[in-house]
């Protein structure tokens, strides 16, 4: 069976489901058939993957130093 | 429970401050994101995380090691966060609408409706190290901070802290489908912000 035609506007909204392995096999085939013939969508997917990898190295928010001090003090008290 | 996990628990019970400081530093950023998905303000989220750690300190001797240490700590966190109440009204706003500007695609009167307009298609960013440069990390850091809280929680837990999807659903009380929608919207937004500075 030929995979169904997907327009780019629809494909871009399917890519997370595609990357998460959440699409049924016929939809995976439709996504891959589209990607095979559509350079801009391949670029879009490559950019999404690059974004995911870059996000992995972003410094993230944490507790303020005073909170760490409070917690360490509580931990020391417990051990006494 | 894994062997190294048991070793950490033993060190914590023995009062090893380095071990405690290590787990607090390691897990607090992810805990903060989870808490923030439940409460209205950043300050409340910080309080919830502190409260959870104090609960961990109190509960250490009773921890039986049936679950992994991290799972146990995050369960205490979710219980603390849930007690502060949550606001479900924001959820819908985080789930709807397209993630790419519809004007970048050809309209219905075009022979190829819904396909990229040639003047608005994504343009190659060049070699990946460019995207990983420090200046773009700062851009991403700001973009993450501007995501709606649940999108941010899902993206950070998955893509920064490496939690798996089931854990994220469990911690944030999401279905797998909604987890994917939040992840999709968050990642798509970050991509578009990078596109804005790279293309």
Contacts between the chains, C-beta under 8 A, distances in Angstrom:
chain1	res1	chain2	res2	distance
A	7	B	105	7.3
A	7	B	112	7.8
A	7	B	113	6.5
A	7	B	114	2.8
A	7	B	115	5.8
A	8	B	105	6.1
A	8	B	114	6.1
A	8	B	115	4.8
A	8	B	116	5.0
A	9	B	98	7.4
A	9	B	100	7.3
A	9	B	102	6.7
A	9	B	105	4.3
A	9	B	114	4.1
A	9	B	115	7.6
A	10	B	114	6.4
A	12	B	99	6.8
A	12	B	100	5.0
A	12	B	188	7.5
A	13	B	98	6.7
A	13	B	99	6.4
A	13	B	100	7.9
A	13	B	184	7.3
A	15	B	184	7.5
A	16	B	180	5.6
A	16	B	183	5.6
A	16	B	184	3.5
A	16	B	187	6.5
A	16	B	188	7.9
A	17	B	180	5.9
A	17	B	184	7.5
A	20	B	165	7.0
A	20	B	180	5.6
A	20	B	183	7.5
A	22	B	176	7.4
A	22	B	180	6.0
A	38	B	115	7.7
A	38	B	116	7.9
A	40	B	116	4.4
A	40	B	121	3.7
A	40	B	122	5.5
A	41	B	116	7.5
A	43	B	121	7.5
A	43	B	122	4.5
A	43	B	123	7.1
A	43	B	124	5.5
A	44	B	122	4.6
A	44	B	191	7.9
A	46	B	124	7.8
A	46	B	125	8.0
A	47	B	122	6.1
A	47	B	125	6.0
A	47	B	191	5.4
A	47	B	194	7.3
A	47	B	195	6.8
A	48	B	187	6.2
A	48	B	188	7.4
A	48	B	191	5.4
A	50	B	125	6.6
A	50	B	128	5.4
A	50	B	131	4.8
A	50	B	194	7.8
A	51	B	131	7.5
A	51	B	140	7.8
A	51	B	187	6.1
A	51	B	190	5.1
A	51	B	191	4.4
A	51	B	194	5.8
A	52	B	159	5.3
A	52	B	187	6.2
A	53	B	128	7.3
A	53	B	131	7.8
A	53	B	132	7.4
A	54	B	131	4.9
A	54	B	132	5.5
A	54	B	136	6.5
A	54	B	137	7.0
A	54	B	140	5.9
A	54	B	194	7.2
A	55	B	140	6.0
A	55	B	144	7.3
A	55	B	155	6.6
A	55	B	159	4.3
A	55	B	160	6.1
A	55	B	187	7.7
A	55	B	190	6.2
A	56	B	159	5.8
A	56	B	160	6.0
A	56	B	162	7.9
A	57	B	132	6.4
A	57	B	137	6.1
A	58	B	137	5.4
A	58	B	140	4.9
A	58	B	141	5.0
A	58	B	144	6.3
A	58	B	160	6.3
A	59	B	137	7.3
A	59	B	141	6.3
A	60	B	29	4.4
A	60	B	33	7.8
A	60	B	144	7.8
A	60	B	156	6.1
A	60	B	160	5.6
A	60	B	161	7.9
A	61	B	29	6.2
A	61	B	32	6.1
A	61	B	33	7.9
A	61	B	145	7.6
A	62	B	25	7.3
A	62	B	28	5.1
A	62	B	29	4.5
A	62	B	32	6.6
A	63	B	24	7.8
A	63	B	28	4.8
A	63	B	32	6.8
A	63	B	46	6.0
A	63	B	49	6.1
A	63	B	50	7.2
A	64	B	46	6.9
A	67	B	46	6.2
A	67	B	49	7.5
A	67	B	50	5.3
A	68	B	21	7.3
A	68	B	24	6.4
A	68	B	25	7.4
A	70	B	50	6.6
A	71	B	20	7.8
A	71	B	24	5.7
A	71	B	50	6.5
A	71	B	53	4.9
A	71	B	54	7.2
A	71	B	57	7.6
A	72	B	17	6.4
A	72	B	20	6.9
A	72	B	21	6.2
A	72	B	24	7.8
A	74	B	53	7.7
A	74	B	54	5.6
A	74	B	57	5.3
A	75	B	15	7.6
A	75	B	17	6.4
A	75	B	20	4.7
A	75	B	57	5.4
A	76	B	15	7.7
A	76	B	17	6.6
A	78	B	15	7.3
A	78	B	57	5.2
A	78	B	58	7.5
A	78	B	60	7.4
A	79	B	15	3.1
A	79	B	17	8.0
